[in-house]
Amino acid sequence: MCGIAGFVAAKDAPDARRVAVERMCAAMVHRGPDDAGFASIGPATLGMRRLAIFDPANGHQPMSTPDGRFTLIFNGAIYNFRALRDELSAGGYAFHTECDTEVLLAAYARWGDRCLPRLRGMFAFAVWDAREQSLFLARDAFGIKPLYFRHESSGPLLFASELNALLASRTFAAEIDPAAAGDYLAWFAVPAPRTIYRGVYSLRPGECATLQNGQLNVRRHWSFATIPSDAPVCRTREGFVSELRGRLDDTIRAHVLADVPVGAFLSGGLDSAVVVALMTRIGGSRLKTFSIGFDENAYSEAAVAAETARHLGTEHHATVLTGAQIARDLDGILAHLDHPTGDGINTYYVSQAARAGGVTVALSGLGGDELFGGYPSFRDLPRMARWLPAWRAMPAWLRRGVTSRLQQGDTRQRKLADFLHHARNLPELGALQRRVFDETSRRSLLNPDLPRAANGASPHHPELTALGSELSGAGSFEIISAWELRGYMADVLLRDSDVMSMRHSLELRVPFIDRPLIEWLWRQPARFKDDRVQPKSPLATAVQDLLPPGLMSRKKRGFTLPFALWMKKELRPFLEEIFSSASVDRSGLFAREPVQKFWHGFLARDDTREWSRVWSLAVLIAFVNRPRPQ
């Protein structure tokens, strides 16, 4: 795991490019405390910070092929690098290290961008081709690793693993994009390719790009439409469960490969229990697991996590997180945020505990809900889609009256109003499912004097057109799964997991978000993956011989911090300051009266569903108001 950065500009002096890249890498020391490297080749300057995972003594970057044609900088992990190494060695490539970086370089040198379908892992990398005078960038299929860039038309290109690193280059003015701020209020994050900053973009999951002669060509190298159609299909549920067990074993074995200590996050839920249970079968030293608990017992899963750890025989470390601790740490957390987010606090602290507990790599259970129907969306959206035609057939005046009344109701009713007003089918329901603020509330919070783009964005997720095309002919289970993966998972969960874990120099791996596993699941009958009575039962059945008795009988609940309580107590001074007239006005993006009414309404009510909206708005205001490099 690393932080990578680069500056390609034919008209800029190498020394000026080097200074900018050094600044970017200095801003990412936390991503790679073990090593640093820089190289200038023609108009390109590349840099990196390394967190050494494979072959720690070697693997220095930037790394070049023996003939000097290709130079690579790489962030991530290639889990099948040993199999690729054997294939490339048989073809005559002489390796000098035992790390995945050299294998990736050799793979690109041999196959070019056709190496991408061969890679199993999480990655964002850049390759400079000295002969063609071109730069190649790529990001993994599901967006586990980030890659941001700024490109002036027919001019310089800057790229880095973090937005803060790009800003640290001091080569451009960091301006908040009002339209992106509007997107954030809708989705808890700014969906790629846009970022919170004007003129700064992100490669989307599964995208790659080539820069040549000042022109940047961005394209997809993976999508749901590229999943092979010839995968063997299971004929019975028993056969599916048996095959699933083997594939889960395979993905865990791939993800635990490392030359440094590996641990795991363990909550009270099924997904992390499955990951940890399979890890314990691999052997080696006693597995270290880490969890977060709270003094507020109604929210804490610490006891359940400890019970699972005892059953599985792990060395378990539990950290109790309090509102007072977050209040003390909040200024530092917000100052280092790569982008505004309403999530990720739990990942920040469990990553801190894992790194302090002696591990450099940790596995997480992220992805189980998205792949095995764990969210209510898998049940609610198909039902709603079935009666949408009847709703659409009603007179327009009647529909307007119903939605108008719903818009005056609570959070759930306002979200239903958005569905009824904007959705015509299941894909459009999927494109609305993860909205944070309903459209009426979102517009009311924004300064009416902002450019029209901030207030006039489509209510649907920006991936609707692309994903709708990819999902042509897919069933309802696959449509919802794809939306959960491409939307909330990529926009929020994976992005925050990367930022928060790397803040503590911890490589976080997500074995459920594994391309071979997902491609196989995609082609299996939905009736084997989707249990409406007991969601995720196929996953539990596949590993039932290892799990604690009674795990599946526990009532499912999402991981929720006691923020609704803390925001009215320990975090209230921070929030009062953020929502003050001076703070709201200073941002220039928000309408003071609606924002303050929203905050005071939260204080006056006990709606535990509303806290995340209040918090996400507060983080955005704090982010917009913080000092930025000039």
Secondary structure, 3 states (H helix, E strand, C coil): CEEEEEEECCCCCHHHHHHHHHHHHHCCHHHCECEEEEEEECCEEEEEEECCCCCCCCCCCCEECCCCCEEEEEEEEECCHHHHHHHHHHCCCCCCCCCHHHHHHHHHHHHHHHHHHHCCEEEEEEEEECCCCEEEEEECCCCCCCCEEEECCCCCEEEECCHHHHHHCCCCCCCECHHHHHHHHHHCCCCCCECCECCCEECCCCEEEEEECCEEEEEECCCHHHCCCCCCCCCCHHHHHHHHHHHHHHHHHHHCCCCCCEEEECCCCHHHHHHHHHHHCCCCCCCEEEEEEECCCCCCCHHHHHHHHHHHCCEEEEEEECHHHHHHHHHHHHHCCCCCCCCCHHHHHHHHHHHHCCCCEEECCCCHHHHHCCCCHHHHHHHHHHHHHHHHHCCHHHHHHHHHHHCCCCHHHHHHHHHHHHCCCHHHHHCCCCCCCCHHHHHHHECCCCCHHHHCCCCCCCCHHHHHHHCCCCCHHHHHHHHHHHHHHHHHHHHHHHHHHHCCCCEEECCCCCHHHHHHHHCCCHHHHCCCCCCCHHHHHHCCCCCCCCCCCCCCCCCCCCHHHHCCCCCHHHHHHHCCHHHHHHHCCECHHHHHHHHHHHHHCCCCCCHHHHHHHHHHHHHHHCCCCC
